[in-house]
Amino acid sequence: MFEKLAEIICNYVEVEPSDIHEDSRFMEDLGFTSFDFMSMLGELEDEFDIEIDQRDVSDIRTVGQAAEYLEKLAG
């Protein structure tokens, strides 16, 4: 899940997959804007056929947290 998430992240910000780590923060470390983040969430929903609860998203700060959340939703 982490590797696929890293690939998708690279569609939104100028960063190499090798520079994305579990503790990388979306805004502070990877340079996401709020719009980038919300757009990525839409792509993740399509890619994994899941529905992301916007209330849960507010607690996700790092790539590792996002990967864990996606794994939980994807079952």
PQR file of N, CA, C, O and H, with PARSE charges and radii, in Angstrom:
ATOM      1  N   MET A   1       0.831  -1.195   0.000 -0.4000 1.5000
ATOM      2  CA  MET A   1       0.000   0.000   0.000 -0.0000 2.0000
ATOM      3  C   MET A   1       0.875   1.259   0.000  0.5500 1.7000
ATOM      4  O   MET A   1       0.579   2.234  -0.691 -0.5500 1.4000
ATOM      5  N   PHE A   2       1.945   1.221   0.777 -0.4000 1.5000
ATOM      6  CA  PHE A   2       2.817   2.394   0.875 -0.0000 2.0000
ATOM      7  C   PHE A   2       3.416   2.750  -0.484  0.5500 1.7000
ATOM      8  O   PHE A   2       3.464   3.923  -0.856 -0.5500 1.4000
ATOM      9  H   PHE A   2       2.186   0.429   1.338  0.4000 1.0000
ATOM     10  N   GLU A   3       3.871   1.739  -1.224 -0.4000 1.5000
ATOM     11  CA  GLU A   3       4.513   1.994  -2.515 -0.0000 2.0000
ATOM     12  C   GLU A   3       3.527   2.614  -3.502  0.5500 1.7000
ATOM     13  O   GLU A   3       3.870   3.552  -4.222 -0.5500 1.4000
ATOM     14  H   GLU A   3       3.832   0.787  -0.923  0.4000 1.0000
ATOM     15  N   LYS A   4       2.306   2.090  -3.533 -0.4000 1.5000
ATOM     16  CA  LYS A   4       1.290   2.628  -4.437 -0.0000 2.0000
ATOM     17  C   LYS A   4       0.932   4.055  -4.039  0.5500 1.7000
ATOM     18  O   LYS A   4       0.760   4.918  -4.899 -0.5500 1.4000
ATOM     19  H   LYS A   4       2.028   1.328  -2.948  0.4000 1.0000
ATOM     20  N   LEU A   5       0.822   4.301  -2.751 -0.4000 1.5000
ATOM     21  CA  LEU A   5       0.534   5.643  -2.263 -0.0000 2.0000
ATOM     22  C   LEU A   5       1.655   6.607  -2.670  0.5500 1.7000
ATOM     23  O   LEU A   5       1.384   7.735  -3.084 -0.5500 1.4000
ATOM     24  H   LEU A   5       0.962   3.600  -2.052  0.4000 1.0000
ATOM     25  N   ALA A   6       2.887   6.173  -2.556 -0.4000 1.5000
ATOM     26  CA  ALA A   6       4.029   7.016  -2.942 -0.0000 2.0000
ATOM     27  C   ALA A   6       3.960   7.365  -4.431  0.5500 1.7000
ATOM     28  O   ALA A   6       4.245   8.500  -4.816 -0.5500 1.4000
ATOM     29  H   ALA A   6       3.107   5.257  -2.220  0.4000 1.0000
ATOM     30  N   GLU A   7       3.586   6.401  -5.262 -0.4000 1.5000
ATOM     31  CA  GLU A   7       3.445   6.662  -6.697 -0.0000 2.0000
ATOM     32  C   GLU A   7       2.397   7.746  -6.942  0.5500 1.7000
ATOM     33  O   GLU A   7       2.609   8.662  -7.737 -0.5500 1.4000
ATOM     34  H   GLU A   7       3.355   5.479  -4.950  0.4000 1.0000
ATOM     35  N   ILE A   8       1.278   7.628  -6.257 -0.4000 1.5000
ATOM     36  CA  ILE A   8       0.192   8.596  -6.443 -0.0000 2.0000
ATOM     37  C   ILE A   8       0.609   9.971  -5.939  0.5500 1.7000
ATOM     38  O   ILE A   8       0.288  10.982  -6.563 -0.5500 1.4000
ATOM     39  H   ILE A   8       1.106   6.884  -5.611  0.4000 1.0000
ATOM     40  N   ILE A   9       1.311  10.018  -4.832 -0.4000 1.5000
ATOM     41  CA  ILE A   9       1.795  11.301  -4.291 -0.0000 2.0000
ATOM     42  C   ILE A   9       2.629  12.035  -5.336  0.5500 1.7000
ATOM     43  O   ILE A   9       2.540  13.256  -5.461 -0.5500 1.4000
ATOM     44  H   ILE A   9       1.572   9.196  -4.325  0.4000 1.0000
ATOM     45  N   CYS A  10       3.438  11.292  -6.082 -0.4000 1.5000
ATOM     46  CA  CYS A  10       4.316  11.904  -7.090 -0.0000 2.0000
ATOM     47  C   CYS A  10       3.538  12.548  -8.228  0.5500 1.7000
ATOM     48  O   CYS A  10       4.096  13.355  -8.971 -0.5500 1.4000
ATOM     49  H   CYS A  10       3.511  10.300  -5.980  0.4000 1.0000
ATOM     50  N   ASN A  11       2.265  12.210  -8.379 -0.4000 1.5000
ATOM     51  CA  ASN A  11       1.425  12.861  -9.387 -0.0000 2.0000
ATOM     52  C   ASN A  11       1.041  14.275  -8.970  0.5500 1.7000
ATOM     53  O   ASN A  11       0.619  15.078  -9.802 -0.5500 1.4000
ATOM     54  H   ASN A  11       1.811  11.554  -7.775  0.4000 1.0000
ATOM     55  N   TYR A  12       1.189  14.578  -7.686 -0.4000 1.5000
ATOM     56  CA  TYR A  12       0.696  15.855  -7.158 -0.0000 2.0000
ATOM     57  C   TYR A  12       1.789  16.824  -6.746  0.5500 1.7000
ATOM     58  O   TYR A  12       1.577  18.036  -6.774 -0.5500 1.4000
ATOM     59  H   TYR A  12       1.532  13.926  -7.010  0.4000 1.0000
ATOM     60  N   VAL A  13       2.936  16.323  -6.369 -0.4000 1.5000
ATOM     61  CA  VAL A  13       4.024  17.205  -5.948 -0.0000 2.0000
ATOM     62  C   VAL A  13       5.331  16.750  -6.598  0.5500 1.7000
ATOM     63  O   VAL A  13       5.482  15.588  -6.975 -0.5500 1.4000
ATOM     64  H   VAL A  13       3.107  15.338  -6.346  0.4000 1.0000
ATOM     65  N   GLU A  14       6.258  17.678  -6.719 -0.4000 1.5000
ATOM     66  CA  GLU A  14       7.559  17.395  -7.323 -0.0000 2.0000
ATOM     67  C   GLU A  14       8.470  16.752  -6.290  0.5500 1.7000
ATOM     68  O   GLU A  14       9.248  17.429  -5.618 -0.5500 1.4000
ATOM     69  H   GLU A  14       6.136  18.622  -6.412  0.4000 1.0000
ATOM     70  N   VAL A  15       8.360  15.436  -6.174 -0.4000 1.5000
ATOM     71  CA  VAL A  15       9.188  14.706  -5.217 -0.0000 2.0000
ATOM     72  C   VAL A  15       9.438  13.313  -5.785  0.5500 1.7000
ATOM     73  O   VAL A  15       8.586  12.757  -6.479 -0.5500 1.4000
ATOM     74  H   VAL A  15       7.728  14.886  -6.719  0.4000 1.0000
ATOM     75  N   GLU A  16      10.586  12.762  -5.493 -0.4000 1.5000
ATOM     76  CA  GLU A  16      10.930  11.424  -5.947 -0.0000 2.0000
ATOM     77  C   GLU A  16      10.346  10.396  -4.976  0.5500 1.7000
ATOM     78  O   GLU A  16      10.303  10.641  -3.771 -0.5500 1.4000
ATOM     79  H   GLU A  16      11.278  13.213  -4.929  0.4000 1.0000
ATOM     80  N   PRO A  17       9.898   9.250  -5.491 -0.5600 1.5000
ATOM     81  CA  PRO A  17       9.373   8.215  -4.593  0.2800 2.0000
ATOM     82  C   PRO A  17      10.353   7.838  -3.483  0.5500 1.7000
ATOM     83  O   PRO A  17       9.941   7.531  -2.364 -0.5500 1.4000
ATOM     84  N   SER A  18      11.645   7.860  -3.792 -0.4000 1.5000
ATOM     85  CA  SER A  18      12.653   7.493  -2.791 -0.0000 2.0000
ATOM     86  C   SER A  18      12.749   8.517  -1.661  0.5500 1.7000
ATOM     87  O   SER A  18      13.313   8.227  -0.606 -0.5500 1.4000
ATOM     88  H   SER A  18      11.981   8.109  -4.701  0.4000 1.0000
ATOM     89  N   ASP A  19      12.197   9.717  -1.882 -0.4000 1.5000
ATOM     90  CA  ASP A  19      12.222  10.763  -0.856 -0.0000 2.0000
ATOM     91  C   ASP A  19      10.980  10.740   0.032  0.5500 1.7000
ATOM     92  O   ASP A  19      10.848  11.560   0.941 -0.5500 1.4000
ATOM     93  H   ASP A  19      11.739   9.952  -2.739  0.4000 1.0000
ATOM     94  N   ILE A  20      10.071   9.803  -0.229 -0.4000 1.5000
ATOM     95  CA  ILE A  20       8.841   9.703   0.554 -0.0000 2.0000
ATOM     96  C   ILE A  20       9.027   8.606   1.585  0.5500 1.7000
ATOM     97  O   ILE A  20       9.353   7.467   1.254 -0.5500 1.4000
ATOM     98  H   ILE A  20      10.178   9.137  -0.968  0.4000 1.0000
ATOM     99  N   HIS A  21       8.813   8.971   2.843 -0.4000 1.5000
ATOM    100  CA  HIS A  21       8.992   8.030   3.948 -0.0000 2.0000
ATOM    101  C   HIS A  21       7.705   7.967   4.767  0.5500 1.7000
ATOM    102  O   HIS A  21       6.820   8.808   4.613 -0.5500 1.4000
ATOM    103  H   HIS A  21       8.547   9.896   3.112  0.4000 1.0000
ATOM    104  N   GLU A  22       7.611   6.972   5.630 -0.4000 1.5000
ATOM    105  CA  GLU A  22       6.402   6.819   6.447 -0.0000 2.0000
ATOM    106  C   GLU A  22       6.133   8.049   7.301  0.5500 1.7000
ATOM    107  O   GLU A  22       4.979   8.397   7.549 -0.5500 1.4000
ATOM    108  H   GLU A  22       8.330   6.289   5.755  0.4000 1.0000
ATOM    109  N   ASP A  23       7.197   8.706   7.751 -0.4000 1.5000
ATOM    110  CA  ASP A  23       7.002   9.876   8.616 -0.0000 2.0000
ATOM    111  C   ASP A  23       6.985  11.195   7.845  0.5500 1.7000
ATOM    112  O   ASP A  23       6.988  12.265   8.453 -0.5500 1.4000
ATOM    113  H   ASP A  23       8.135   8.423   7.550  0.4000 1.0000
ATOM    114  N   SER A  24       6.969  11.126   6.504 -0.4000 1.5000
ATOM    115  CA  SER A  24       6.870  12.345   5.699 -0.0000 2.0000
ATOM    116  C   SER A  24       5.491  12.964   5.898  0.5500 1.7000
ATOM    117  O   SER A  24       4.467  12.293   5.772 -0.5500 1.4000
ATOM    118  H   SER A  24       6.967  10.257   6.011  0.4000 1.0000
ATOM    119  N   ARG A  25       5.487  14.261   6.212 -0.4000 1.5000
ATOM    120  CA  ARG A  25       4.212  14.973   6.393 -0.0000 2.0000
ATOM    121  C   ARG A  25       3.794  15.567   5.050  0.5500 1.7000
ATOM    122  O   ARG A  25       4.622  16.107   4.317 -0.5500 1.4000
ATOM    123  H   ARG A  25       6.319  14.806   6.315  0.4000 1.0000
ATOM    124  N   PHE A  26       2.519  15.464   4.738 -0.4000 1.5000
ATOM    125  CA  PHE A  26       2.032  15.913   3.433 -0.0000 2.0000
ATOM    126  C   PHE A  26       2.301  17.387   3.188  0.5500 1.7000
ATOM    127  O   PHE A  26       2.862  17.747   2.153 -0.5500 1.4000
ATOM    128  H   PHE A  26       1.846  15.025   5.333  0.4000 1.0000
ATOM    129  N   MET A  27       1.920  18.230   4.104 -0.4000 1.5000
ATOM    130  CA  MET A  27       2.041  19.675   3.905 -0.0000 2.0000
ATOM    131  C   MET A  27       3.475  20.159   4.129  0.5500 1.7000
ATOM    132  O   MET A  27       4.066  20.804   3.263 -0.5500 1.4000
ATOM    133  H   MET A  27       1.465  17.938   4.945  0.4000 1.0000
ATOM    134  N   GLU A  28       4.018  19.843   5.293 -0.4000 1.5000
ATOM    135  CA  GLU A  28       5.300  20.401   5.693 -0.0000 2.0000
ATOM    136  C   GLU A  28       6.481  19.825   4.914  0.5500 1.7000
ATOM    137  O   GLU A  28       7.381  20.569   4.524 -0.5500 1.4000
ATOM    138  H   GLU A  28       3.538  19.320   5.996  0.4000 1.0000
ATOM    139  N   ASP A  29       6.489  18.502   4.681 -0.4000 1.5000
ATOM    140  CA  ASP A  29       7.654  17.865   4.069 -0.0000 2.0000
ATOM    141  C   ASP A  29       7.522  17.690   2.555  0.5500 1.7000
ATOM    142  O   ASP A  29       8.508  17.798   1.826 -0.5500 1.4000
ATOM    143  H   ASP A  29       5.758  17.898   4.998  0.4000 1.0000
ATOM    144  N   LEU A  30       6.314  17.422   2.091 -0.4000 1.5000
ATOM    145  CA  LEU A  30       6.133  17.112   0.675 -0.0000 2.0000
ATOM    146  C   LEU A  30       5.598  18.281  -0.139  0.5500 1.7000
ATOM    147  O   LEU A  30       5.597  18.236  -1.369 -0.5500 1.4000
ATOM    148  H   LEU A  30       5.513  17.335   2.683  0.4000 1.0000
ATOM    149  N   GLY A  31       5.147  19.320   0.540 -0.4000 1.5000
ATOM    150  CA  GLY A  31       4.719  20.529  -0.161 -0.0000 2.0000
ATOM    151  C   GLY A  31       3.303  20.499  -0.710  0.5500 1.7000
ATOM    152  O   GLY A  31       2.981  21.252  -1.629 -0.5500 1.4000
ATOM    153  H   GLY A  31       5.149  19.356   1.539  0.4000 1.0000
ATOM    154  N   PHE A  32       2.454  19.642  -0.161 -0.4000 1.5000
ATOM    155  CA  PHE A  32       1.062  19.603  -0.596 -0.0000 2.0000
ATOM    156  C   PHE A  32       0.334  20.882  -0.208  0.5500 1.7000
ATOM    157  O   PHE A  32       0.593  21.461   0.846 -0.5500 1.4000
ATOM    158  H   PHE A  32       2.715  19.031   0.586  0.4000 1.0000
ATOM    159  N   THR A  33      -0.572  21.312  -1.066 -0.4000 1.5000
ATOM    160  CA  THR A  33      -1.546  22.334  -0.685 -0.0000 2.0000
ATOM    161  C   THR A  33      -2.816  21.587  -0.283  0.5500 1.7000
ATOM    162  O   THR A  33      -2.933  20.385  -0.520 -0.5500 1.4000
ATOM    163  H   THR A  33      -0.783  20.842  -1.923  0.4000 1.0000
ATOM    164  N   SER A  34      -3.751  22.284   0.315 -0.4000 1.5000
ATOM    165  CA  SER A  34      -5.021  21.647   0.682 -0.0000 2.0000
ATOM    166  C   SER A  34      -5.713  21.098  -0.557  0.5500 1.7000
ATOM    167  O   SER A  34      -6.303  20.019  -0.518 -0.5500 1.4000
ATOM    168  H   SER A  34      -3.656  23.261   0.509  0.4000 1.0000
ATOM    169  N   PHE A  35      -5.639  21.844  -1.658 -0.4000 1.5000
ATOM    170  CA  PHE A  35      -6.270  21.399  -2.903 -0.0000 2.0000
ATOM    171  C   PHE A  35      -5.608  20.126  -3.418  0.5500 1.7000
ATOM    172  O   PHE A  35      -6.292  19.187  -3.825 -0.5500 1.4000
ATOM    173  H   PHE A  35      -5.159  22.721  -1.690  0.4000 1.0000
ATOM    174  N   ASP A  36      -4.263  20.094  -3.400 -0.4000 1.5000
ATOM    175  CA  ASP A  36      -3.540  18.889  -3.826 -0.0000 2.0000
ATOM    176  C   ASP A  36      -3.992  17.680  -3.005  0.5500 1.7000
ATOM    177  O   ASP A  36      -4.252  16.605  -3.545 -0.5500 1.4000
ATOM    178  H   ASP A  36      -3.707  20.856  -3.070  0.4000 1.0000
ATOM    179  N   PHE A  37      -4.077  17.880  -1.706 -0.4000 1.5000
ATOM    180  CA  PHE A  37      -4.417  16.783  -0.800 -0.0000 2.0000
ATOM    181  C   PHE A  37      -5.820  16.258  -1.095  0.5500 1.7000
ATOM    182  O   PHE A  37      -6.026  15.048  -1.181 -0.5500 1.4000
ATOM    183  H   PHE A  37      -3.866  18.753  -1.267  0.4000 1.0000
ATOM    184  N   MET A  38      -6.782  17.164  -1.250 -0.4000 1.5000
ATOM    185  CA  MET A  38      -8.154  16.745  -1.521 -0.0000 2.0000
ATOM    186  C   MET A  38      -8.255  16.073  -2.891  0.5500 1.7000
ATOM    187  O   MET A  38      -9.001  15.107  -3.048 -0.5500 1.4000
ATOM    188  H   MET A  38      -6.615  18.147  -1.180  0.4000 1.0000
ATOM    189  N   SER A  39      -7.524  16.566  -3.869 -0.4000 1.5000
ATOM    190  CA  SER A  39      -7.519  15.935  -5.194 -0.0000 2.0000
ATOM    191  C   SER A  39      -6.951  14.527  -5.112  0.5500 1.7000
ATOM    192  O   SER A  39      -7.475  13.601  -5.732 -0.5500 1.4000
ATOM    193  H   SER A  39      -6.918  17.352  -3.741  0.4000 1.0000
ATOM    194  N   MET A  40      -5.877  14.368  -4.342 -0.4000 1.5000
ATOM    195  CA  MET A  40      -5.277  13.051  -4.173 -0.0000 2.0000
ATOM    196  C   MET A  40      -6.256  12.092  -3.497  0.5500 1.7000
ATOM    197  O   MET A  40      -6.325  10.919  -3.865 -0.5500 1.4000
ATOM    198  H   MET A  40      -5.451  15.119  -3.838  0.4000 1.0000
ATOM    199  N   LEU A  41      -7.007  12.576  -2.521 -0.4000 1.5000
ATOM    200  CA  LEU A  41      -7.985  11.722  -1.851 -0.0000 2.0000
ATOM    201  C   LEU A  41      -9.011  11.184  -2.841  0.5500 1.7000
ATOM    202  O   LEU A  41      -9.406  10.020  -2.771 -0.5500 1.4000
ATOM    203  H   LEU A  41      -6.951  13.529  -2.222  0.4000 1.0000
ATOM    204  N   GLY A  42      -9.437  12.037  -3.758 -0.4000 1.5000
ATOM    205  CA  GLY A  42     -10.381  11.595  -4.784 -0.0000 2.0000
ATOM    206  C   GLY A  42      -9.788  10.502  -5.651  0.5500 1.7000
ATOM    207  O   GLY A  42     -10.468   9.530  -5.980 -0.5500 1.4000
ATOM    208  H   GLY A  42      -9.117  12.982  -3.816  0.4000 1.0000
ATOM    209  N   GLU A  43      -8.524  10.653  -6.024 -0.4000 1.5000
ATOM    210  CA  GLU A  43      -7.859   9.625  -6.823 -0.0000 2.0000
ATOM    211  C   GLU A  43      -7.724   8.323  -6.027  0.5500 1.7000
ATOM    212  O   GLU A  43      -7.903   7.239  -6.581 -0.5500 1.4000
ATOM    213  H   GLU A  43      -7.972  11.442  -5.757  0.4000 1.0000
ATOM    214  N   LEU A  44      -7.411   8.424  -4.745 -0.4000 1.5000
ATOM    215  CA  LEU A  44      -7.285   7.229  -3.909 -0.0000 2.0000
ATOM    216  C   LEU A  44      -8.615   6.486  -3.808  0.5500 1.7000
ATOM    217  O   LEU A  44      -8.653   5.256  -3.831 -0.5500 1.4000
ATOM    218  H   LEU A  44      -7.265   9.305  -4.295  0.4000 1.0000
ATOM    219  N   GLU A  45      -9.702   7.245  -3.697 -0.4000 1.5000
ATOM    220  CA  GLU A  45     -11.021   6.607  -3.650 -0.0000 2.0000
ATOM    221  C   GLU A  45     -11.283   5.816  -4.922  0.5500 1.7000
ATOM    222  O   GLU A  45     -11.782   4.692  -4.871 -0.5500 1.4000
ATOM    223  H   GLU A  45      -9.671   8.244  -3.678  0.4000 1.0000
ATOM    224  N   ASP A  46     -10.947   6.405  -6.061 -0.4000 1.5000
ATOM    225  CA  ASP A  46     -11.139   5.716  -7.344 -0.0000 2.0000
ATOM    226  C   ASP A  46     -10.210   4.519  -7.479  0.5500 1.7000
ATOM    227  O   ASP A  46     -10.631   3.437  -7.889 -0.5500 1.4000
ATOM    228  H   ASP A  46     -10.542   7.319  -6.103  0.4000 1.0000
ATOM    229  N   GLU A  47      -8.957   4.719  -7.136 -0.4000 1.5000
ATOM    230  CA  GLU A  47      -7.934   3.682  -7.299 -0.0000 2.0000
ATOM    231  C   GLU A  47      -8.237   2.440  -6.460  0.5500 1.7000
ATOM    232  O   GLU A  47      -8.092   1.315  -6.938 -0.5500 1.4000
ATOM    233  H   GLU A  47      -8.614   5.597  -6.803  0.4000 1.0000
ATOM    234  N   PHE A  48      -8.652   2.645  -5.224 -0.4000 1.5000
ATOM    235  CA  PHE A  48      -8.846   1.520  -4.300 -0.0000 2.0000
ATOM    236  C   PHE A  48     -10.319   1.159  -4.082  0.5500 1.7000
ATOM    237  O   PHE A  48     -10.638   0.267  -3.296 -0.5500 1.4000
ATOM    238  H   PHE A  48      -8.770   3.559  -4.836  0.4000 1.0000
ATOM    239  N   ASP A  49     -11.218   1.868  -4.791 -0.4000 1.5000
ATOM    240  CA  ASP A  49     -12.657   1.618  -4.684 -0.0000 2.0000
ATOM    241  C   ASP A  49     -13.110   1.669  -3.216  0.5500 1.7000
ATOM    242  O   ASP A  49     -13.727   0.738  -2.698 -0.5500 1.4000
ATOM    243  H   ASP A  49     -10.959   2.593  -5.430  0.4000 1.0000
ATOM    244  N   ILE A  50     -12.783   2.780  -2.580 -0.4000 1.5000
ATOM    245  CA  ILE A  50     -13.123   2.998  -1.172 -0.0000 2.0000
ATOM    246  C   ILE A  50     -13.799   4.358  -1.039  0.5500 1.7000
ATOM    247  O   ILE A  50     -13.799   5.160  -1.973 -0.5500 1.4000
ATOM    248  H   ILE A  50     -12.282   3.537  -3.001  0.4000 1.0000
ATOM    249  N   GLU A  51     -14.374   4.602   0.132 -0.4000 1.5000
ATOM    250  CA  GLU A  51     -14.928   5.920   0.428 -0.0000 2.0000
ATOM    251  C   GLU A  51     -14.224   6.460   1.666  0.5500 1.7000
ATOM    252  O   GLU A  51     -14.263   5.849   2.734 -0.5500 1.4000
ATOM    253  H   GLU A  51     -14.375   3.950   0.890  0.4000 1.0000
ATOM    254  N   ILE A  52     -13.587   7.601   1.509 -0.4000 1.5000
ATOM    255  CA  ILE A  52     -12.814   8.210   2.585 -0.0000 2.0000
ATOM    256  C   ILE A  52     -13.707   9.188   3.337  0.5500 1.7000
ATOM    257  O   ILE A  52     -14.313  10.078   2.741 -0.5500 1.4000
ATOM    258  H   ILE A  52     -13.555   8.097   0.641  0.4000 1.0000
ATOM    259  N   ASP A  53     -13.779   9.014   4.641 -0.4000 1.5000
ATOM    260  CA  ASP A  53     -14.572   9.894   5.496 -0.0000 2.0000
ATOM    261  C   ASP A  53     -13.761  11.163   5.773  0.5500 1.7000
ATOM    262  O   ASP A  53     -12.660  11.102   6.321 -0.5500 1.4000
ATOM    263  H   ASP A  53     -13.287   8.291   5.125  0.4000 1.0000
ATOM    264  N   GLN A  54     -14.317  12.300   5.390 -0.4000 1.5000
ATOM    265  CA  GLN A  54     -13.601  13.574   5.546 -0.0000 2.0000
ATOM    266  C   GLN A  54     -13.225  13.863   6.997  0.5500 1.7000
ATOM    267  O   GLN A  54     -12.228  14.538   7.253 -0.5500 1.4000
ATOM    268  H   GLN A  54     -15.212  12.349   4.946  0.4000 1.0000
ATOM    269  N   ARG A  55     -14.013  13.360   7.949 -0.4000 1.5000
ATOM    270  CA  ARG A  55     -13.685  13.588   9.363 -0.0000 2.0000
ATOM    271  C   ARG A  55     -12.408  12.846   9.753  0.5500 1.7000
ATOM    272  O   ARG A  55     -11.626  13.336  10.567 -0.5500 1.4000
ATOM    273  H   ARG A  55     -14.824  12.812   7.741  0.4000 1.0000
ATOM    274  N   ASP A  56     -12.198  11.659   9.167 -0.4000 1.5000
ATOM    275  CA  ASP A  56     -10.986  10.890   9.464 -0.0000 2.0000
ATOM    276  C   ASP A  56      -9.747  11.557   8.889  0.5500 1.7000
ATOM    277  O   ASP A  56      -8.664  11.482   9.470 -0.5500 1.4000
ATOM    278  H   ASP A  56     -12.834  11.261   8.505  0.4000 1.0000
ATOM    279  N   VAL A  57      -9.910  12.205   7.753 -0.4000 1.5000
ATOM    280  CA  VAL A  57      -8.778  12.802   7.039 -0.0000 2.0000
ATOM    281  C   VAL A  57      -8.096  13.887   7.866  0.5500 1.7000
ATOM    282  O   VAL A  57      -6.886  14.083   7.756 -0.5500 1.4000
ATOM    283  H   VAL A  57     -10.790  12.266   7.281  0.4000 1.0000
ATOM    284  N   SER A  58      -8.850  14.579   8.674 -0.4000 1.5000
ATOM    285  CA  SER A  58      -8.261  15.678   9.444 -0.0000 2.0000
ATOM    286  C   SER A  58      -7.201  15.188  10.435  0.5500 1.7000
ATOM    287  O   SER A  58      -6.374  15.975  10.895 -0.5500 1.4000
ATOM    288  H   SER A  58      -9.833  14.421   8.763  0.4000 1.0000
ATOM    289  N   ASP A  59      -7.221  13.899  10.763 -0.4000 1.5000
ATOM    290  CA  ASP A  59      -6.228  13.345  11.685 -0.0000 2.0000
ATOM    291  C   ASP A  59      -4.994  12.800  10.973  0.5500 1.7000
ATOM    292  O   ASP A  59      -4.015  12.432  11.622 -0.5500 1.4000
ATOM    293  H   ASP A  59      -7.893  13.259  10.390  0.4000 1.0000
ATOM    294  N   ILE A  60      -5.034  12.746   9.646 -0.4000 1.5000
ATOM    295  CA  ILE A  60      -3.923  12.155   8.892 -0.0000 2.0000
ATOM    296  C   ILE A  60      -2.921  13.241   8.528  0.5500 1.7000
ATOM    297  O   ILE A  60      -3.240  14.188   7.809 -0.5500 1.4000
ATOM    298  H   ILE A  60      -5.829  13.045   9.119  0.4000 1.0000
ATOM    299  N   ARG A  61      -1.721  13.088   9.032 -0.4000 1.5000
ATOM    300  CA  ARG A  61      -0.660  14.072   8.777 -0.0000 2.0000
ATOM    301  C   ARG A  61       0.498  13.486   7.972  0.5500 1.7000
ATOM    302  O   ARG A  61       1.152  14.196   7.208 -0.5500 1.4000
ATOM    303  H   ARG A  61      -1.461  12.319   9.616  0.4000 1.0000
ATOM    304  N   THR A  62       0.750  12.181   8.148 -0.4000 1.5000
ATOM    305  CA  THR A  62       1.925  11.575   7.509 -0.0000 2.0000
ATOM    306  C   THR A  62       1.511  10.530   6.481  0.5500 1.7000
ATOM    307  O   THR A  62       0.376  10.053   6.475 -0.5500 1.4000
ATOM    308  H   THR A  62       0.219  11.604   8.769  0.4000 1.0000
ATOM    309  N   VAL A  63       2.449  10.191   5.623 -0.4000 1.5000
ATOM    310  CA  VAL A  63       2.221   9.175   4.602 -0.0000 2.0000
ATOM    311  C   VAL A  63       1.943   7.824   5.264  0.5500 1.7000
ATOM    312  O   VAL A  63       1.091   7.067   4.799 -0.5500 1.4000
ATOM    313  H   VAL A  63       3.371  10.578   5.628  0.4000 1.0000
ATOM    314  N   GLY A  64       2.653   7.526   6.337 -0.4000 1.5000
ATOM    315  CA  GLY A  64       2.432   6.269   7.052 -0.0000 2.0000
ATOM    316  C   GLY A  64       1.022   6.165   7.611  0.5500 1.7000
ATOM    317  O   GLY A  64       0.387   5.114   7.529 -0.5500 1.4000
ATOM    318  H   GLY A  64       3.345   8.141   6.715  0.4000 1.0000
ATOM    319  N   GLN A  65       0.535   7.269   8.182 -0.4000 1.5000
ATOM    320  CA  GLN A  65      -0.835   7.275   8.703 -0.0000 2.0000
ATOM    321  C   GLN A  65      -1.837   7.056   7.576  0.5500 1.7000
ATOM    322  O   GLN A  65      -2.819   6.332   7.740 -0.5500 1.4000
ATOM    323  H   GLN A  65       1.050   8.123   8.248  0.4000 1.0000
ATOM    324  N   ALA A  66      -1.583   7.684   6.433 -0.4000 1.5000
ATOM    325  CA  ALA A  66      -2.479   7.532   5.281 -0.0000 2.0000
ATOM    326  C   ALA A  66      -2.468   6.089   4.787  0.5500 1.7000
ATOM    327  O   ALA A  66      -3.523   5.542   4.468 -0.5500 1.4000
ATOM    328  H   ALA A  66      -0.786   8.272   6.299  0.4000 1.0000
ATOM    329  N   ALA A  67      -1.303   5.471   4.719 -0.4000 1.5000
ATOM    330  CA  ALA A  67      -1.204   4.082   4.256 -0.0000 2.0000
ATOM    331  C   ALA A  67      -1.962   3.156   5.209  0.5500 1.7000
ATOM    332  O   ALA A  67      -2.682   2.263   4.762 -0.5500 1.4000
ATOM    333  H   ALA A  67      -0.445   5.916   4.978  0.4000 1.0000
ATOM    334  N   GLU A  68      -1.807   3.362   6.502 -0.4000 1.5000
ATOM    335  CA  GLU A  68      -2.535   2.545   7.488 -0.0000 2.0000
ATOM    336  C   GLU A  68      -4.045   2.709   7.329  0.5500 1.7000
ATOM    337  O   GLU A  68      -4.792   1.731   7.370 -0.5500 1.4000
ATOM    338  H   GLU A  68      -1.222   4.087   6.866  0.4000 1.0000
ATOM    339  N   TYR A  69      -4.482   3.940   7.148 -0.4000 1.5000
ATOM    340  CA  TYR A  69      -5.906   4.223   6.987 -0.0000 2.0000
ATOM    341  C   TYR A  69      -6.449   3.537   5.728  0.5500 1.7000
ATOM    342  O   TYR A  69      -7.525   2.938   5.754 -0.5500 1.4000
ATOM    343  H   TYR A  69      -3.876   4.735   7.115  0.4000 1.0000
ATOM    344  N   LEU A  70      -5.697   3.631   4.629 -0.4000 1.5000
ATOM    345  CA  LEU A  70      -6.130   2.999   3.381 -0.0000 2.0000
ATOM    346  C   LEU A  70      -6.193   1.484   3.505  0.5500 1.7000
ATOM    347  O   LEU A  70      -7.113   0.849   2.990 -0.5500 1.4000
ATOM    348  H   LEU A  70      -4.823   4.117   4.608  0.4000 1.0000
ATOM    349  N   GLU A  71      -5.223   0.917   4.183 -0.4000 1.5000
ATOM    350  CA  GLU A  71      -5.218  -0.535   4.379 -0.0000 2.0000
ATOM    351  C   GLU A  71      -6.447  -0.972   5.182  0.5500 1.7000
ATOM    352  O   GLU A  71      -7.053  -2.004   4.892 -0.5500 1.4000
ATOM    353  H   GLU A  71      -4.476   1.433   4.602  0.4000 1.0000
ATOM    354  N   LYS A  72      -6.806  -0.176   6.191 -0.4000 1.5000
ATOM    355  CA  LYS A  72      -7.969  -0.481   7.014 -0.0000 2.0000
ATOM    356  C   LYS A  72      -9.247  -0.421   6.163  0.5500 1.7000
ATOM    357  O   LYS A  72     -10.111  -1.291   6.273 -0.5500 1.4000
ATOM    358  H   LYS A  72      -6.314   0.662   6.426  0.4000 1.0000
ATOM    359  N   LEU A  73      -9.360   0.607   5.318 -0.4000 1.5000
ATOM    360  CA  LEU A  73     -10.547   0.747   4.491 -0.0000 2.0000
ATOM    361  C   LEU A  73     -10.634  -0.320   3.401  0.5500 1.7000
ATOM    362  O   LEU A  73     -11.714  -0.824   3.093 -0.5500 1.4000
ATOM    363  H   LEU A  73      -8.658   1.314   5.229  0.4000 1.0000
ATOM    364  N   ALA A  74      -9.483  -0.653   2.826 -0.4000 1.5000
ATOM    365  CA  ALA A  74      -9.461  -1.624   1.731 -0.0000 2.0000
ATOM    366  C   ALA A  74      -9.696  -3.043   2.238  0.5500 1.7000
ATOM    367  O   ALA A  74     -10.056  -3.942   1.479 -0.5500 1.4000
ATOM    368  H   ALA A  74      -8.606  -0.244   3.076  0.4000 1.0000
ATOM    369  N   GLY A  75      -9.484  -3.217   3.529 -0.4000 1.5000
ATOM    370  CA  GLY A  75      -9.734  -4.511   4.151 -0.0000 2.0000
ATOM    371  C   GLY A  75      -8.694  -5.502   3.779  0.5500 1.7000
ATOM    372  O   GLY A  75      -8.752  -6.651   4.217 -0.5500 1.4000
ATOM    373  H   GLY A  75      -9.191  -2.486   4.146  0.4000 1.0000
TER
END
